[in-house]
C-alpha cells in the first residue's frame, strides 16, 4: 500500500516535468511551422502533435527514471 | 525444521515475455530498484534473472511483482500434494505455514476435506521433494499427485503456448492482411480483377479489415509499451506501437476526413498498418519457434535425469522417485535402464554407456568398486550399487547447474551489446523527430517528387502532403531501427556453444570463459598428470657403495624409500611404494613423515632419519651424493626422474622413475601448433627430465624446476609480455596457476565438477579436449560476431535508407511494412545462423558421442512404464 502511494507520487512528479517538456516541443514546432512557410493548419497541428508525442515518448522514461532514482536516494 | 535460509543469497528467477535487449535493462532496472537487491543479471536467451539479494529485506513475491509491473512475468507452477494426517483447521495452518516458509513457494492452499495442498511456486527455486519434506517435518505425510509437470515440461509448455499464441495472431494478421493488400492494389491487378469483388478496394472496407488486425494481433504491442511507459521504460514494442498506430491513425483520418489535409484518400496507409503488424508477428512467431532450439543441449542433459529408482530394502525391491534416494541406499540396475544416482558398484558386472555425460564413445566396464554416474545407461548386465551422491550433488545435476550458470552469465561483448540495444530505443525516437523535422521544413520542399514510389512497390506517393510524407519517413525510421536481433545475437550463440561443448565433455563455467578461450595465444601445460599419465613407475635403483661389504641392497633402498613415501600422495611417492611392493619389499609405516613441497620427503623409519628427494634437498641438508650425481645425469638425460635417498644424513642410493605420455598428448599438441598457438610446459621436475618429455610430446618451450607456488608467477610473467595465457592442469595442485591464467583449464576432473578450480572443466582425461574447448570457443565467438554483424548491418543499412537519405537520388522510400519485414528477417537470420552451431564437430575426430535423446528413450523404458502406473 505504502509502495503504491510512493509510485503514484513519483508518477505525478514525473508527469509535472515531462508533460511541459513535450508541450513545449510541440509549441516550438508549431511556432516554427507558422513562421517558416505556408503550411496548412492541418500539417502544422498534425506535425506539432507528432513532435509532441515523440517528445513525450522520449522524455517520459528518462524523467520517470530520474525522479525514481532521486526518490530512492532520498530514502 | 527446515534449514534457515541465509539472509544474503543468489537466486535465479525465470522471466517470461522478454523479447529484446531493452527488455533486459527493464527487468534489471525493476529488480535492482527493490530494497535489499544488490545485483541483477538478466539473460535474454535463457529467460532468467540472477539476483543477489538480502532475503530478509526482499521476498520472491516482491520480485515477482516488480517484474510484472514492467510488463513481464515470473512463471509459476502449481502442484497438488495429497496430504495425510490432517484432522482439524489448525493442521491446515501448519501445513500451509510449512509450505509457504519455503523459499520459492508463493502460495499454499490446503483443503482439509479433500486432504490436499495446492501449492503455487516458482519452478527452479524449490523442488517438490523439499515441499514433501517440509510437510513431513510438520508431522504429516505428503505424496505428489501424478499430474505434476516437471520444469522441463513446463518450459516446453510455456514456449508451446507462445508459439501457438503468435501462430494464431499470424493466421489472423496474415490472412486479413492479404485481403487488405489485394484491396489496396486492386487497380494494378489487371485481368485478375475479374476474380475479385470491386468493393474490396473501397477505402472504408480496407479500413474495416485493418481494424481487427491492429486491435487483435497488434494489441500486444500497445498494451506492452503502455505498461512499460507507465514505469519509465521503453522497449521494442513502443517502436512497433508508434509505427502501427501512426500508420493506422493517419489512414483513418484520410478515409473519414479526406479533405483534412493529410494527403487525402491517395495517402491511406491501411496496408502499412496491416502488413507491418503481420510481419512483426511473423518475426515473433519464427523467433519463438527457433529460440528454443538453441538450448537443446541443456534440454538433452535434463532429459537424462531418471525419474524412478529401484531401491533394495532387505530382500524386497522398492520403486521410489529418484529424487528421494538417500546416500547409502542400495540400488539395482538391469540392462537397458538408466542409473538413477551416483554410486559405487557393490555386486555384478556390466558395461555402462557414459557418452551422454563425458563424450566417451565406448561403454565402460563396471565391476565391484567402480563408480557409476547417475543418468548414464546400463547396457548389458545387471548390478547393484550403493548411492554416494544424490539430488543436487550428483554429477549430472552439477553439470546441468554448471552449464545453466554459464548460459545465465554474460560475456563482456554481450554486456556491450545489451547496453547499446538498451539505449537504442530512445535514440531512435530522437532520430525520428529529427527526420520528421528535416523532411517537414526542408526535405519535402527540396526533393519531393509526386511520381516517386515505395521500394519493391508500384504504389505512388502522389497526393501525399508534406505532413504525410514526413510522417511516413519518421515512422519507417522507428520500425526499421528495432534492435531485436542485437539482443539475441550473443546469448543465443553462447547457449548453443556451451551446450555443444558440454556434449563433448567440455564445460565452460561462464560466458566470459568462452570469449577468453577464443582469444588465447599461449597454452601452458602442467607436465605430470596432464601431458603424462602421472603414474610413473620405478625403472632404476642404485645402491651407494654397493661393492663395499655390509652395504645396503636394492630391496633395502626400496624398503626405506617406500616407507618414507608411504603417507605421501605425490605420484612419484606412490610409484616407489608400488615398485617396492611389486619387488616383494615390506613397506612399513614411518614413525614421522613430512612432505617438503618441490623437494621431497623427510621421515623417521625404524629409528633412522630418512631423506628422499632431489639434488636441492640433498644440498640443503649437506648430504654429499658423490658419484650418484653422475649416474643421475645419465638417467635424467633419458627423461627419468631421480630421487636420492639418504639415511641418517649419509647417501644410500638413488631411485629413478619414469612417467609416460598420455595416449593423445602428442596429437593434441601438434594440433595446437597447427592452430598457431604457442605451447609451453611447466613442471617442478629438473630441466633434463622436462626436456625429454617435451621432446617426446613436441613442445619447444619448457619451464622446468618451478615450485608449485611459483607456477602462478610464471603465468604472470607471460601475461606481462602481453600474452593471453591458458593454464592446463589437474585443478588441485595447479589451482593458483589456473586462477592466475586468463583461462584455467582443469583436465581429467571426472564428474565431480563442482570442486574444480578453473574456467573450463574437461571431464575426460584426454588432452584432445583442450583442442575441443578452443575450437568450440572460437566457433561460438565466430557466431557471436557474425550475429552482431548481421544485426547491426540491418540497422546501419536500414536507418539511413528508411530516413530517406537516398530519396533525393533514387526517388524511392522504404514503406513501413517493408521495414517491418526487414526487421523480422534480421531476428530470424540471427537465430538461424546460431542454429548452424549444432553442426560443430571438433577437428580431432573421435566417434561422435551417442545421441543422448535416443538413448534416453531406450534407457527410460522401464522408468516411463512405471511412471505411467504411478
Interface residues (C-beta under 8 A of the other chain):
Chain A: X11 X14 X25 X29 X32 X33 X36 X37 X39 X40 X41 X42 X43 X46 X47 X50 X51 X53 X54 X55 X57 X58 X60 X61 X62 X63 X64 X65 X68 X72
Chain B: X29 X33 X228 X229 X230 X231 X232 X233 X234 X238 X242 X246 X260 X261 X262 X426 X429 X430 X432 X433 X436 X437 X440 X441 X445 X465 X466 X467 X470 X471 X474
